[in-house]
Amino acid sequence: MEIRGPLELPARREDVELTTADGLVLVGELAVPESATPVATLVTLHPLPTAGGYMDSHILRKAAARLPALADLAVLRFNTRGTTSPRGTSDGQFDGGLGERFDVAAAMSLVRERGLPRPWLLGWSFGTELALKYGQEHDVEGIILLSPPLHRATADEVAAWAEDPRRVIALIPEFDDYLRPAEAQERFAAIPDITLIDVEGGRHLWVGETQTRRVLTEIVAAVNPDALPLSKEWPAS
């Protein structure tokens, strides 16, 4: 069976609730390998909710559907404040990346409580802003940025990662709507050790199986390279 589209591979999946320091309850899902112990954890931060982003935005949903089985990763997805998905609606309302600081902290609290190993923040679009702004406050191995627009993260917040030993990896689509490779080189120049990955033919929304596989491969290359290459069929050969 070819792995593509919405196919969900075996995993243990659990609906979870996260409680923020300001008293909100956020809805989410934790997916872990069906029988193996996870080797690392992806804490996912979804695109802009006012533009349709939520925990089921397709790259994050496919990461949760595939990577526990293909790469022994735990994947935590959740709706930030005021965001709705089929899982439900999180309390509160969108706060432009300010109150969402508490949402990131609540997710990381669950990671600690569950003893999930080697957490990484995986942000997409608006989610990259949260990773850049607040990732340094938490015990993460690094941050992975998909299509970073750099609208809300300030130059100072970006530059703060220059002195941080943890990895910063950014996937920059060739035809991004907001930040393309040449500009990304300039905007991220303050972080000399950043890994900038220019994706030929890529677009902001990573539509299509070719782009999906490229993104998931780069994520696994950072977090658990021993799992590469990712199988395109299930059961994996």
C-alpha positions in Angstrom: 0.0 0.0 0.0 1.5 3.3 -1.1 1.8 5.9 1.7 0.2 9.1 0.4 -2.6 11.6 1.2 -4.5 11.1 4.4 -3.4 7.5 5.0 -3.0 7.0 8.8 -0.3 4.4 9.8 -0.5 2.5 13.1 0.2 4.4 16.3 -1.2 4.9 19.7 -3.3 8.1 19.6 -4.8 9.9 22.5 -6.9 13.0 22.8 -5.3 15.4 25.3 -6.1 18.7 26.9 -3.5 21.3 27.8 -4.2 23.9 30.6 -2.4 27.2 30.2 -1.1 29.4 33.0 -3.9 31.9 32.3 -6.5 29.3 32.8 -7.5 28.2 29.2 -8.0 24.6 28.1 -6.5 23.7 24.7 -7.5 20.6 22.8 -5.0 18.3 21.1 -3.8 14.9 20.2 -0.7 12.9 21.1 0.5 10.2 18.7 3.3 7.8 19.7 4.8 4.7 18.2 2.5 1.7 18.5 5.0 -0.5 20.3 8.4 1.1 20.2 9.6 3.8 22.6 9.8 7.1 20.9 13.3 8.4 20.1 12.3 12.1 19.9 9.2 14.3 20.1 7.7 16.9 17.7 5.7 19.6 19.4 3.9 21.1 16.4 2.7 24.7 16.1 0.2 25.3 13.4 -0.3 28.0 10.8 -2.3 31.2 11.3 -5.8 30.3 12.7 -7.4 33.5 11.2 -6.3 32.2 7.8 -7.5 28.6 8.3 -4.6 27.1 10.2 -5.2 24.5 12.9 -3.8 21.3 14.4 -5.0 19.4 11.3 -3.2 21.6 8.8 -2.1 18.9 6.3 1.7 18.7 7.0 1.2 18.4 10.7 -1.6 15.9 10.3 0.5 13.8 8.0 3.5 14.0 10.4 1.2 12.6 13.1 -0.2 10.0 10.7 3.1 8.7 9.4 6.1 9.5 11.6 5.3 7.5 14.7 5.3 4.4 12.5 8.1 5.4 10.0 10.5 7.2 12.3 9.6 6.3 16.0 8.6 9.9 16.7 6.0 11.1 19.2 3.9 13.9 17.7 1.9 16.4 19.7 -0.6 18.6 17.9 -2.9 21.1 19.5 -5.2 24.0 18.7 -3.8 27.3 20.0 -6.3 29.6 21.9 -9.5 30.2 20.1 -8.8 27.7 17.3 -11.3 25.1 16.1 -10.7 21.8 14.3 -12.6 18.5 14.2 -11.0 17.6 17.6 -12.8 20.6 19.1 -12.2 24.3 20.0 -9.6 25.6 22.4 -10.7 28.2 24.9 -9.9 31.8 24.5 -9.3 33.8 21.4 -6.5 34.4 18.9 -4.0 36.9 20.4 -1.7 37.6 17.5 1.2 35.6 19.0 1.2 37.2 22.5 -1.0 35.1 24.7 0.0 32.1 22.6 3.2 32.2 24.6 1.2 30.4 27.3 0.0 27.8 24.8 3.5 26.8 23.9 4.4 26.5 27.6 1.3 24.3 28.2 2.4 22.0 25.4 5.9 21.7 26.8 4.4 21.0 30.3 2.7 18.0 28.9 5.9 16.8 27.3 7.6 17.0 30.7 4.8 15.3 32.5 4.7 12.4 30.0 8.5 12.1 30.0 8.6 12.4 26.2 12.2 12.4 24.9 14.2 14.9 23.0 11.5 17.5 22.2 11.7 19.8 19.1 9.4 22.6 18.2 8.1 22.2 14.7 6.4 25.4 13.5 4.7 26.1 10.2 4.1 29.7 9.1 2.5 31.5 12.1 3.8 28.5 14.2 7.4 29.5 13.2 6.9 32.9 14.8 5.9 31.2 18.1 8.9 28.9 17.9 11.3 31.8 17.3 9.7 34.0 20.0 9.3 31.5 22.8 11.4 28.4 21.9 14.4 29.6 24.0 12.2 29.5 27.1 11.9 25.7 27.0 14.0 22.5 27.1 14.0 21.7 23.4 16.8 20.3 21.2 16.0 22.8 18.4 13.4 24.4 16.3 12.3 23.5 12.8 10.7 26.3 10.8 8.4 25.5 7.8 7.7 28.5 5.5 8.7 31.2 8.1 7.1 34.5 7.2 9.0 36.6 9.8 6.0 38.9 10.3 5.7 38.8 14.1 9.2 37.6 15.2 11.3 40.7 15.5 14.9 41.1 14.3 16.1 41.0 17.9 14.1 37.8 18.6 15.7 36.2 15.6 19.2 37.4 16.5 18.8 36.0 20.0 19.2 32.5 18.6 22.8 33.4 17.5 24.1 32.7 21.0 21.9 29.7 21.6 23.7 26.3 21.0 20.5 24.6 19.9 19.7 24.0 16.2 17.6 26.2 14.1 16.5 24.7 10.8 14.4 26.5 8.3 12.7 25.2 5.1 12.3 28.0 2.6 10.1 27.4 -0.4 11.3 28.7 -3.7 7.9 30.3 -4.5 6.9 31.2 -0.9 4.2 33.9 -0.6 6.1 35.8 2.1 9.8 34.9 2.4 11.8 33.4 -0.4 15.4 32.0 -0.3 17.3 35.2 -1.2 15.5 37.3 1.4 15.7 34.5 4.0 19.5 34.6 3.6 19.4 38.2 4.6 16.7 38.0 7.3 18.4 35.1 9.1 21.9 36.3 8.6 22.1 37.1 12.4 22.1 33.4 13.1 25.4 32.2 11.6 24.8 28.5 12.4 21.3 28.3 11.0 20.5 25.5 8.5 18.6 27.1 5.6 17.2 24.6 3.2 16.0 26.0 0.0 13.2 23.8 -1.5 13.1 24.0 -5.3 9.5 24.3 -6.5 8.3 24.6 -2.9 5.3 26.8 -2.0 4.1 28.2 1.3 1.4 25.5 1.8 3.5 22.5 0.7 0.7 21.1 -1.4 1.1 17.7 -3.1 2.7 14.4 -2.1 6.1 15.4 -3.5 6.4 18.4 -1.2 4.9 16.6 1.7 7.5 13.8 1.4 10.3 16.4 1.1 9.2 18.2 4.3 8.8 15.1 6.3 12.2 13.8 5.1 13.9 17.0 6.2 12.2 16.8 9.6 13.3 13.3 10.2 16.8 14.1 8.9 17.1 16.6 11.7 15.5 14.6 14.5 16.1 10.9 13.8 18.3 10.5 10.7 18.7 6.8 11.4 15.1 6.3 10.2 15.9 7.5 6.6 15.0 6.9 3.9 11.3 7.0 4.8 9.5 4.2 3.2 6.9 5.0 0.6 4.9 1.9 1.2 3.3 0.2 4.2 4.2 -2.2 5.6 7.7 -0.8 5.3 10.1 -3.0 3.5 
